[in-house]
Amino acid sequence: MVKPYTDRYTDDCTRIRRFNSNISSDELVWHQDTKTRRITVLEGIGWKLQLDNQLPVEMLPDTSYTIPQELHHRLLKGAGELIVEIVEK
């Protein structure tokens, strides 16, 4: 399966992830990660983060969100591309 994003690693635990504006919403599926992640929005308008059993929240530029390991979550597409910094703990 082709990933719906590209990553550029800045060190062992930090990467910049880019979701292209022409991504299909069908590619943004529920999933879990093996490590806790802190996501900081660098660029993006209207994109939302939905954690398991919670309503989606709009992801705001210069704001960080923590996703605990093994928690199901997904993104909901906004306008334009989304660029985030991901730090794994």
TAZIQUI-V535565 format. One record per run of one state. SS is the DSSP state (A for helix, B for strand, O for the rest). FROM is the first residue (numbers start at 1). TO is the last residue. If there is no record, write none. Layout:
ss:SS from:FROM to:TO
ss:SS from:FROM to:TO
This chain:
ss:O from:1 to:5
ss:B from:6 to:11
ss:O from:12 to:13
ss:B from:14 to:19
ss:O from:20 to:24
ss:A from:25 to:27
ss:O from:28 to:30
ss:B from:31 to:31
ss:O from:32 to:36
ss:B from:37 to:45
ss:O from:46 to:47
ss:B from:48 to:51
ss:O from:52 to:56
ss:B from:57 to:58
ss:O from:59 to:63
ss:B from:64 to:67
ss:O from:68 to:72
ss:B from:73 to:76
ss:O from:77 to:78
ss:B from:79 to:88
ss:O from:89 to:89
